[in-house]
């Protein structure tokens, strides 16, 4: 039987083995080449916009902020300086766009220096020279040290961990978590920084998001009100920009410069605000506010969901041309309210006072002026985030909140850096020497946002606020702008209301009733008119009633309703006694005033504003039960700037690893076949 078995010729067997070896090795080469190609090739998204090459992804242009080093200037000198500062913003944007077109080939570092950084430094030096000339002509003295601010650098998104953030994201809006640490490197020749993510390749990335249910509570209460405090509030209703009043100008920072913001703003209140507006046009304009005496301008960067929508500005400056893409979301609510000081009476704001809160360039400037606050309805009195966008559970909306500076120098309506004429109160609520307490503007914007989904280190359905393209859509850059244009009669009403501890304005109940206030943070004034008597308070929120005035002056954002349906309902203050117990939280889980009103009072006391509670510090959702976070999100997302998990790294490298093994296996089989043949 066996003798009849035919054996294949040795040459045929050798050919078969060699063929198998070549097939295995060839497959390995294909896998390696596929991985390399995927790493080096630019990607095009559905809108046809070319995304960043791997070497540019996550990198940005970082330049010193010249405006922060300017002396006080006359109005005439400030106009010329503002033009140059706006020009420098454009120079950085152009340099960033050149950077994004570069890959990671050997020598890229020298190319970046020669084609991005050197030309940028030259143009900035020229602008700085014109700024010093303008200041010298105005003041007779040229400022020193500005020339040192011309040079910029390229850096990647931070590689360290986010700060532990356990320090107070507390109530006035300025939080104090420890700043994260870690190497920031430039990527070097052939380096591969982390991907910047986002529909247009400049963010946000997965690490910019966190499931809010995984973050430990980090909100502190506002300072206790003292004798002589101004405990009242005054609400205004200016709508949510239903009429789509947008532009990419910034009349405060870049007057006379089209596209001075490089991103789109929502405008409510004054309806004639653009780069070329001035005090005269503000005073003559119409307003979207119910109180026609309020022609103030309230404006903020729009929020977008990056869902591939081709918005009206897809091909425009400040829009898609500068990385701000996707569907613009209109807020469901825009609650605008003025509150008093916990330590003193307030004086009226001067007409045309300009205030900016937050920093549109905080990602590259640092967090000294950062004042971003994000949360979710139902979580606002527990968690406020500064460097993360929240992923909210089902039925909860995204909230942006702002608390503006509440101390004024008593003289100026603006300053060279648009900051030094106003300031935050200290940790105890006091204004620094020479500064006066003014009504503190607070704003709360509520959005219905499609839930982002994070998988394999990528975020789908991301949302973000508009920003300068080189700021990579980081949440820390959120900011808000305000120009006070109230007539004197209305401003007097605001001051009187705050100083007498009353809750007034839009949505407040009648002056004399037990009424059910639908308005923000008010509990209905009681029957008593006298400040030292006070009647029975109306339906308040779940705050505590204050002595006298019969009103629950620290009630939360939603007042009681006649039947207490779907809202928080509690008892207001009664007579000279403070009613400590308010109602229970309703379906909307309203927040207390302190959610956005105390953190600013720490800003002058040396606390570092900035990072939020650490996303790695996991706490359980309300109820204490284990729950799977919404959107299949990992309950402990990576810290901002991390390079990715081991699982992600493995998923990205396995084709190359497998290919290398197959190539080696093919060579081994081929060599063994030859040796076997030689022995025969």
matplotlib code that plots the C-alpha trace (Angstrom):
import matplotlib.pyplot as plt

x = [0.0, 2.6, 4.9, 2.3, 2.1, 3.4, 5.7, 5.8, 9.1, 11.4, 11.5, 7.7, 7.7, 10.4, 8.4, 5.3, 7.2, 8.8, 5.5, 3.9, 6.8, 6.5, 2.7, 3.1, 5.9, 4.0, 1.0, 3.2, 4.6, 1.1, 0.0, 3.0, 2.6, -1.2, -0.5, 2.2, -0.1, -2.9, -0.5, 0.9, -2.1, -4.4, -8.0, -11.0, -14.3, -17.8, -17.9, -14.9, -12.6, -9.1, -8.3, -4.9, -2.0, -0.9, 2.1, 0.0, -3.0, -3.0, -0.4, -1.0, 0.7, 1.4, 2.2, 2.6, -0.4, 0.7, -2.5, -1.8, 1.5, 0.1, 0.0, -3.2, -3.9, -6.0, -9.0, -7.2, -4.1, -6.2, -7.9, -4.7, -3.3, -6.5, -6.1, -2.6, -3.7, -6.4, -3.9, -1.7, -4.7, -5.0, -1.2, -1.5, -4.5, -2.7, 0.3, -1.8, -3.4, 0.0, 1.0, -2.0, -1.0, 2.3, 3.0, 5.6, 8.3, 11.9, 13.0, 9.4, 10.7, 13.0, 10.2, 7.9, 10.5, 11.2, 7.7, 5.6, 7.5, 10.0, 7.5, 5.1, 7.8, 8.7, 5.1, 4.5, 7.6, 6.4, 3.0, 4.6, 6.9, 3.8, 2.1, 5.1, 5.3, 1.6, 1.9, 5.1, 3.3, 0.4, 2.2, 5.6, 7.2, 7.6, 6.8, 9.7, 9.7, 7.1, 9.8, 10.4, 6.8, 7.3, 8.5, 6.0, 6.4, 4.6, 3.4, 1.1, -2.0, -0.7, 0.6, 0.2, -2.8, -5.6, -5.4, -7.1, -9.7, -10.8, -10.4, -13.6, -15.4, -17.6, -20.1, -19.1, -17.6, -13.8, -12.8, -9.3, -8.2, -4.5, -3.1, -2.2, 1.4, 3.3, 5.5, 4.3, 6.9, 6.6, 6.4, 9.9, 10.8, 8.6, 6.8, 3.1, 1.3, -2.2, -5.0, -6.9, -10.2, -13.2, -15.0, -12.5, -9.4, -9.0, -10.9, -12.6, -11.2, -12.5, -10.5, -12.3, -15.5, -16.5, -19.6, -20.8, -22.0, -18.4, -17.1, -17.0, -19.0, -16.8, -19.1, -18.6, -21.2, -21.0, -19.8, -22.4, -24.1, -23.1, -24.9, -25.2, -25.1, -27.0, -29.0, -31.5, -31.6, -32.8, -33.7, -33.9, -35.5, -33.7, -34.6, -32.3, -31.3, -34.4, -33.8, -30.3, -28.3, -24.8, -21.4, -17.7, -16.7, -15.7, -16.3, -14.7, -11.4, -11.2, -13.3, -13.3, -12.0, -14.2, -13.9, -12.0, -13.2, -12.4, -15.6, -19.3, -21.2, -24.8, -26.2, -29.2, -30.2, -28.8, -29.5, -26.9, -23.6, -20.7, -17.1, -18.1, -20.6, -19.9, -21.6, -23.9, -25.1, -25.6, -27.8, -29.9, -30.4, -33.3, -33.3, -34.6, -35.0, -38.5, -37.4, -36.9, -34.7, -32.1, -30.1, -27.2, -25.4, -25.0, -23.0, -21.2, -19.6, -22.2, -22.3, -22.3, -22.8, -20.4, -22.8, -21.8, -24.4, -23.4, -24.2, -24.6, -21.0, -19.4, -17.2, -16.9, -14.2, -14.9, -16.9, -15.8, -12.8, -11.4, -12.5, -15.8, -18.2, -21.4, -25.0, -25.4, -27.5, -29.8, -30.1, -33.4, -33.0, -30.9, -31.3, -29.7, -29.6, -27.9, -27.1, -25.7, -22.6, -22.5, -20.5, -21.8, -24.3, -23.7, -23.4, -24.7, -22.7, -21.6, -23.2, -21.2, -19.1, -17.5, -16.7, -15.3, -15.3, -13.2, -10.4, -10.9, -7.3, -7.0, -5.7, -2.5, -2.5, -3.0, -5.9, -5.3, -8.4, -10.3, -13.8, -15.6, -18.4, -20.2, -22.7, -26.0, -29.4, -29.8, -26.1, -25.4, -25.3, -22.8, -20.5, -19.1, -16.5, -14.0, -11.8, -14.3, -17.5, -20.1, -21.9, -25.3, -27.6, -30.9, -33.3, -30.6, -29.5, -26.0, -25.6, -23.1, -22.9, -21.0, -20.4, -18.9, -16.5, -18.4, -15.9, -15.2, -12.4, -14.9, -13.5, -13.0, -15.5, -12.7, -8.9, -6.1, -6.4, -10.1, -9.7, -8.0, -10.8, -13.0, -12.1, -13.5, -14.2, -11.9, -12.8, -14.9, -16.8, -14.8, -13.6, -10.0, -8.9, -10.3, -12.8, -16.5, -19.1, -21.4, -24.3, -22.8, -24.0, -24.7, -25.8, -27.1, -27.5, -29.3, -28.9, -30.5, -27.5, -27.3, -25.3, -21.7, -20.5, -16.9, -15.6, -12.0, -10.6, -12.7, -15.7, -18.7, -21.5, -19.1, -20.3, -18.1, -18.2, -16.7, -13.2, -10.0, -8.8, -5.5, -7.3, -8.5, -12.1, -11.0, -13.8, -11.5, -11.7, -15.4, -16.1, -18.8, -19.0, -21.1, -21.6, -23.9, -26.4, -29.2, -30.9, -30.3, -33.8, -33.6, -30.1, -31.4, -34.1, -31.5, -29.4, -32.4, -33.7, -30.4, -29.6, -33.1, -32.8, -35.7, -36.1, -37.2, -37.4, -38.5, -40.5, -40.9, -44.3, -46.4, -44.9, -47.5, -48.7, -48.1, -47.7, -46.2, -43.1, -42.2, -39.0, -35.4, -34.1, -37.0, -39.5, -42.2, -42.3, -44.5, -47.4, -45.3, -43.8, -41.5, -37.9, -37.8, -41.2, -41.7, -44.7, -45.2, -43.0, -44.4, -43.7, -39.9, -37.3, -35.4, -33.3, -33.4, -35.5, -33.8, -34.6, -37.2, -38.7, -40.7, -38.8, -36.7, -33.8, -31.4, -33.9, -32.7, -33.1, -36.7, -39.3, -42.3, -45.5, -49.0, -49.4, -45.7, -45.8, -42.5, -40.7, -39.1, -41.5, -40.6, -41.6, -40.1, -38.8, -41.4, -41.0, -37.7, -37.0, -35.0, -36.8, -34.1, -36.0, -37.1, -39.1, -37.7, -36.1, -38.6, -38.1, -35.7, -33.5, -32.9, -29.7, -28.9, -27.6, -24.2, -23.7, -22.2, -21.9, -19.0, -16.0, -15.3, -15.0, -11.9, -10.2, -8.4, -7.4, -4.7, -6.7, -5.9, -8.9, -9.1, -9.4, -12.4, -12.8, -10.7, -12.6, -10.7, -12.2, -15.3, -18.4, -21.6, -24.7, -27.5, -29.1, -25.9, -26.5, -24.1, -25.3, -23.8, -23.0, -25.1, -23.8, -21.7, -19.1, -16.3, -17.1, -13.6, -12.6, -9.0, -7.6, -7.2, -4.1, -3.4, -1.9, -4.5, -5.0, -3.0, -6.1, -6.2, -2.5, -2.9, -5.8, -3.7, -0.5, -1.7, -1.7, 2.0, 2.9, 1.0, 2.6, 6.1, 5.5, 4.1, 7.1, 9.5, 7.6, 7.8, 11.5, 12.0, 10.0, 12.0, 15.4, 14.4, 13.3, 16.6, 18.6, 16.5, 17.1, 20.9, 21.1, 19.5]
y = [0.0, 2.5, 1.5, 2.7, 6.2, 8.9, 11.5, 15.0, 16.1, 18.0, 21.0, 21.3, 21.2, 23.9, 26.1, 25.7, 26.6, 29.6, 30.8, 30.5, 32.4, 35.2, 35.4, 35.7, 38.2, 40.2, 40.4, 41.8, 44.4, 45.5, 45.8, 47.8, 50.0, 50.5, 51.6, 54.0, 55.4, 55.9, 57.8, 60.1, 60.9, 63.8, 62.9, 64.5, 64.8, 64.7, 68.5, 68.3, 70.2, 68.7, 67.8, 68.2, 66.0, 63.8, 66.0, 69.1, 67.6, 68.8, 71.5, 75.1, 78.5, 80.0, 83.7, 86.1, 88.3, 91.9, 93.5, 92.3, 94.4, 97.7, 100.8, 102.8, 104.8, 107.7, 106.9, 108.3, 106.2, 103.1, 103.3, 102.9, 100.3, 98.2, 98.1, 96.6, 94.1, 92.9, 92.7, 90.5, 88.2, 87.7, 87.1, 84.2, 82.8, 82.8, 81.2, 78.5, 77.7, 77.4, 75.0, 72.8, 72.2, 70.7, 67.0, 65.1, 64.4, 64.6, 68.2, 69.5, 71.3, 73.5, 74.0, 75.2, 77.6, 79.0, 79.1, 79.7, 81.0, 83.3, 85.2, 85.4, 86.9, 89.5, 90.6, 90.8, 92.8, 95.3, 95.6, 96.0, 98.7, 100.7, 100.1, 101.6, 104.5, 105.2, 105.1, 107.2, 109.9, 109.9, 109.7, 111.0, 107.7, 104.5, 101.4, 99.0, 95.2, 94.9, 93.8, 90.7, 89.5, 89.1, 85.5, 82.6, 78.9, 75.8, 73.4, 70.4, 70.1, 69.6, 66.1, 66.2, 65.4, 67.8, 69.5, 67.8, 70.6, 69.8, 73.4, 75.3, 75.8, 77.8, 80.3, 83.4, 81.9, 81.6, 78.2, 77.3, 73.8, 73.0, 73.4, 70.2, 69.4, 67.5, 67.8, 69.9, 69.1, 70.3, 66.9, 67.3, 66.0, 63.1, 63.3, 62.5, 64.7, 63.7, 64.2, 67.5, 65.9, 67.9, 68.1, 70.5, 69.1, 71.8, 70.3, 69.5, 66.0, 63.2, 64.3, 67.7, 65.9, 64.3, 62.5, 64.9, 62.1, 61.0, 64.3, 65.0, 68.0, 71.0, 74.0, 76.2, 78.5, 82.3, 84.4, 85.0, 88.4, 90.9, 93.9, 96.5, 94.0, 94.6, 91.4, 92.0, 90.9, 92.5, 90.3, 91.4, 89.5, 90.1, 86.8, 84.1, 85.7, 84.3, 86.7, 85.2, 88.4, 87.2, 88.6, 87.8, 91.3, 92.4, 96.1, 96.0, 94.4, 95.3, 98.4, 99.2, 95.8, 93.4, 89.8, 91.0, 88.0, 85.3, 83.5, 84.1, 85.8, 85.7, 89.2, 90.0, 93.4, 96.2, 95.4, 97.6, 96.1, 95.5, 96.5, 100.1, 100.8, 103.5, 105.1, 107.2, 104.3, 102.2, 104.9, 105.2, 101.5, 99.3, 96.5, 93.0, 93.5, 93.8, 96.9, 99.4, 101.4, 98.6, 99.0, 97.1, 94.6, 91.1, 88.8, 85.5, 82.9, 80.7, 77.0, 74.5, 70.7, 69.3, 67.2, 68.0, 70.8, 73.4, 76.6, 80.0, 80.8, 77.5, 79.4, 82.6, 84.2, 83.5, 80.4, 77.4, 79.1, 79.4, 76.0, 77.0, 74.5, 72.7, 73.6, 76.7, 76.0, 78.7, 78.6, 77.5, 80.0, 83.1, 84.2, 87.6, 88.9, 91.6, 90.8, 92.8, 92.6, 90.5, 93.2, 96.6, 98.6, 99.0, 102.1, 102.4, 101.3, 104.2, 104.3, 102.6, 100.6, 97.6, 94.3, 91.0, 88.0, 85.0, 84.7, 83.7, 82.6, 80.9, 77.7, 79.5, 82.4, 80.3, 80.4, 83.7, 85.3, 82.1, 82.2, 79.4, 77.4, 74.4, 72.2, 70.3, 71.1, 69.2, 69.4, 73.1, 73.5, 70.5, 70.6, 73.4, 72.6, 75.0, 72.8, 70.2, 70.1, 68.1, 65.0, 65.3, 62.4, 61.9, 64.6, 67.1, 70.1, 71.7, 75.0, 77.8, 80.3, 83.5, 85.9, 89.3, 91.5, 93.3, 96.0, 99.2, 101.8, 104.6, 106.4, 104.5, 102.7, 100.7, 100.1, 99.1, 95.4, 95.7, 94.3, 96.6, 99.1, 96.4, 93.5, 90.6, 90.9, 89.0, 85.7, 87.6, 89.7, 92.9, 95.2, 96.2, 99.7, 102.5, 100.1, 100.4, 97.6, 97.7, 95.4, 92.1, 90.8, 87.0, 85.0, 81.5, 79.9, 76.6, 74.4, 71.2, 69.4, 66.0, 63.6, 63.2, 59.6, 58.6, 55.4, 54.3, 57.6, 59.6, 61.8, 61.7, 64.3, 66.7, 70.2, 73.3, 77.0, 79.1, 80.4, 81.5, 78.6, 78.1, 77.6, 74.2, 74.7, 74.0, 74.8, 76.8, 79.6, 80.4, 84.0, 86.6, 90.3, 93.2, 96.9, 98.8, 101.0, 101.4, 104.7, 106.4, 105.8, 102.0, 101.9, 103.7, 101.1, 98.3, 99.9, 100.6, 97.1, 95.5, 97.8, 97.3, 93.5, 93.1, 90.9, 92.9, 93.0, 90.5, 87.5, 88.9, 89.0, 92.1, 94.5, 93.7, 90.1, 86.7, 86.1, 83.2, 84.3, 82.6, 84.6, 83.8, 83.6, 85.3, 84.2, 86.8, 89.9, 89.6, 91.8, 94.1, 97.1, 98.4, 97.3, 96.7, 94.9, 92.7, 90.6, 87.0, 86.0, 84.6, 81.3, 81.1, 78.6, 76.2, 78.9, 80.7, 83.8, 87.0, 89.2, 91.8, 92.6, 89.4, 88.0, 84.9, 86.9, 84.0, 81.7, 79.6, 80.1, 79.1, 80.7, 78.9, 78.6, 78.8, 75.1, 74.2, 72.1, 71.1, 73.8, 74.2, 75.8, 77.0, 79.6, 83.1, 85.2, 86.3, 89.5, 89.9, 86.1, 84.3, 81.1, 78.6, 75.9, 76.3, 73.9, 70.7, 70.6, 70.2, 68.5, 71.1, 70.9, 74.6, 76.0, 78.5, 82.0, 80.9, 78.5, 81.4, 84.1, 83.4, 82.3, 85.8, 86.8, 84.6, 85.8, 88.7, 86.6, 84.6, 81.6, 80.2, 80.1, 77.3, 73.6, 71.6, 68.7, 65.8, 63.5, 60.6, 61.3, 59.2, 59.7, 57.9, 59.5, 60.6, 57.8, 56.0, 53.2, 52.1, 53.4, 53.2, 56.8, 58.1, 57.6, 54.6, 56.9, 55.5, 56.7, 57.8, 59.7, 60.6, 63.8, 66.6, 66.4, 62.7, 60.7, 57.9, 54.7, 51.5, 50.0, 52.8, 52.6, 48.9, 49.3, 51.8, 49.8, 46.2, 46.3, 47.2, 44.7, 41.9, 42.8, 42.7, 39.3, 38.0, 39.3, 37.7, 34.4, 34.4, 34.9, 32.2, 29.7, 30.5, 30.1, 26.8, 25.5, 26.4, 24.8, 21.6, 21.4, 22.0, 19.1, 16.8]
z = [0.0, 1.1, -1.7, -4.1, -2.6, -5.0, -3.5, -4.8, -6.4, -4.1, -6.5, -6.3, -2.6, -2.5, -4.8, -2.7, 0.5, -1.1, -2.4, 1.0, 2.5, -0.1, 0.5, 4.2, 3.9, 1.3, 3.5, 6.3, 4.0, 3.0, 6.6, 7.5, 4.5, 5.1, 8.7, 7.5, 4.9, 7.3, 9.6, 7.0, 4.8, 5.4, 5.9, 4.2, 6.1, 4.7, 4.1, 1.8, 4.2, 4.5, 8.1, 9.7, 8.9, 11.7, 12.5, 12.8, 14.6, 18.2, 17.5, 17.8, 17.7, 21.1, 21.3, 24.3, 24.8, 24.1, 25.4, 28.9, 29.0, 27.8, 30.0, 30.5, 27.3, 26.2, 24.0, 20.9, 21.5, 22.3, 18.9, 17.0, 19.3, 19.0, 15.2, 15.6, 18.2, 15.9, 13.1, 15.4, 16.0, 12.2, 11.9, 14.5, 12.7, 9.3, 10.9, 12.5, 9.1, 7.5, 10.3, 9.8, 6.2, 7.1, 7.8, 9.8, 7.2, 8.4, 8.6, 9.3, 12.4, 10.3, 7.8, 10.5, 11.8, 8.3, 7.0, 10.1, 13.1, 11.5, 9.3, 12.2, 14.5, 11.8, 11.3, 15.1, 15.6, 13.0, 14.7, 18.1, 16.7, 15.5, 18.9, 20.8, 18.4, 19.0, 22.7, 22.6, 20.7, 23.1, 26.4, 25.6, 26.8, 24.8, 26.8, 27.3, 27.0, 24.3, 21.7, 23.7, 23.0, 19.2, 19.2, 19.2, 19.5, 18.2, 20.9, 21.1, 23.4, 26.9, 27.6, 31.3, 33.4, 34.1, 37.5, 40.4, 40.4, 43.9, 44.5, 44.3, 41.1, 43.4, 43.0, 41.4, 38.4, 38.8, 40.3, 41.6, 40.8, 40.7, 37.2, 35.4, 34.8, 32.1, 29.2, 26.3, 23.6, 20.0, 18.4, 16.8, 13.3, 12.4, 15.8, 16.1, 18.5, 19.7, 17.2, 17.6, 16.7, 15.7, 12.4, 11.0, 12.6, 15.3, 18.1, 20.3, 21.1, 23.2, 26.2, 26.3, 27.4, 30.7, 31.9, 34.6, 36.8, 37.3, 38.7, 42.4, 43.7, 43.6, 44.2, 47.3, 48.6, 48.3, 51.3, 53.9, 53.5, 56.1, 57.6, 55.0, 52.1, 48.9, 48.8, 46.0, 42.3, 39.1, 36.1, 32.5, 29.6, 26.3, 24.5, 23.2, 19.8, 18.1, 15.2, 14.5, 15.1, 14.4, 13.4, 13.8, 15.0, 18.5, 19.0, 22.5, 21.6, 17.9, 17.1, 13.4, 12.4, 10.4, 11.7, 14.8, 16.8, 14.3, 15.5, 15.6, 18.4, 19.5, 20.3, 22.5, 23.8, 21.6, 18.0, 16.3, 17.4, 15.0, 14.6, 13.6, 16.3, 18.9, 21.9, 19.7, 17.6, 20.8, 22.3, 19.1, 18.5, 19.2, 21.8, 22.1, 25.9, 27.4, 29.3, 26.5, 28.7, 28.5, 25.3, 26.8, 24.5, 25.8, 23.5, 23.6, 21.2, 19.6, 20.4, 17.6, 17.3, 14.8, 12.9, 9.3, 8.9, 6.3, 8.2, 6.5, 7.4, 6.2, 3.7, 5.6, 7.7, 11.4, 10.4, 8.4, 6.9, 10.5, 11.8, 13.4, 11.8, 12.4, 13.3, 15.4, 18.5, 19.9, 23.7, 25.2, 27.9, 28.4, 32.0, 32.6, 36.1, 38.2, 41.8, 44.7, 47.0, 50.2, 52.0, 50.8, 48.9, 45.1, 43.0, 39.4, 36.4, 34.2, 30.8, 28.1, 30.6, 28.8, 30.5, 29.2, 31.5, 30.6, 28.1, 24.5, 24.4, 27.8, 26.2, 25.1, 27.5, 30.7, 33.1, 34.9, 33.3, 32.5, 33.7, 31.8, 33.6, 32.2, 33.9, 33.4, 34.7, 37.9, 38.7, 38.8, 42.5, 42.8, 39.7, 37.6, 34.9, 33.5, 31.2, 30.2, 28.2, 30.2, 28.8, 30.5, 31.3, 29.5, 30.3, 31.4, 29.4, 29.0, 30.9, 30.3, 33.1, 33.6, 36.5, 35.5, 37.5, 40.2, 41.2, 39.2, 39.5, 39.6, 36.6, 33.4, 31.1, 29.4, 29.6, 27.3, 28.2, 28.7, 32.2, 34.6, 35.0, 36.6, 39.0, 40.9, 44.6, 47.0, 48.7, 51.3, 48.8, 49.2, 46.4, 46.5, 47.6, 45.4, 43.6, 44.1, 44.2, 41.2, 40.2, 39.3, 35.9, 35.8, 32.8, 32.4, 29.0, 28.7, 25.5, 24.3, 23.0, 21.2, 23.4, 22.3, 22.1, 22.9, 21.5, 20.8, 21.9, 19.4, 20.0, 17.7, 17.7, 19.5, 20.5, 21.2, 21.6, 18.7, 19.2, 17.6, 15.4, 17.2, 20.5, 19.3, 20.6, 24.2, 26.7, 28.9, 26.2, 26.8, 27.5, 27.5, 26.6, 27.9, 27.1, 29.6, 27.8, 30.4, 30.7, 34.0, 35.3, 34.8, 36.3, 39.4, 39.7, 39.5, 42.2, 44.5, 44.1, 45.0, 47.9, 49.4, 49.1, 46.7, 43.7, 40.7, 36.9, 34.4, 35.8, 39.3, 41.0, 41.6, 44.1, 46.8, 46.4, 47.8, 44.1, 42.3, 40.6, 37.4, 37.3, 38.0, 41.6, 43.1, 45.7, 45.4, 47.6, 50.6, 51.7, 53.8, 52.1, 54.8, 54.7, 58.4, 58.7, 55.7, 55.1, 54.4, 51.6, 48.3, 46.8, 46.7, 45.6, 47.7, 49.3, 52.6, 53.1, 54.2, 57.1, 56.2, 52.9, 52.9, 49.9, 49.5, 48.1, 47.7, 46.0, 43.1, 39.4, 39.2, 41.4, 42.8, 40.8, 42.2, 42.3, 42.7, 39.6, 38.0, 39.9, 43.3, 45.8, 49.2, 51.8, 51.5, 54.4, 56.9, 58.9, 60.7, 60.7, 58.1, 57.0, 56.8, 55.0, 51.4, 49.2, 47.8, 44.4, 41.5, 38.2, 36.9, 40.0, 40.1, 41.4, 44.1, 43.4, 44.7, 41.8, 39.7, 42.2, 44.7, 42.7, 41.4, 45.0, 45.3, 42.2, 43.9, 46.9, 45.1, 44.2, 40.8, 38.5, 36.2, 36.1, 37.1, 39.3, 38.2, 35.9, 37.3, 40.7, 40.1, 42.2, 41.9, 40.3, 42.5, 44.3, 44.9, 42.4, 39.7, 36.4, 32.9, 31.8, 28.9, 25.4, 26.2, 27.7, 29.8, 33.4, 33.8, 30.7, 30.0, 31.4, 28.9, 26.9, 27.5, 24.7, 24.7, 26.6, 26.1, 24.4, 21.9, 21.2, 20.6, 18.3, 16.3, 16.2, 15.7, 11.8, 11.8, 14.6, 12.8, 9.5, 11.0, 12.5, 9.2, 7.3, 9.8, 9.6, 5.8, 5.9, 8.5, 6.4, 3.3, 5.1, 6.7, 3.3, 1.7, 4.6, 4.4, 0.6, 1.1, 3.6, 1.1]

ax = plt.figure().add_subplot(projection="3d")
ax.plot(x, y, z, "-o")
ax.set_aspect("equal")
plt.show()
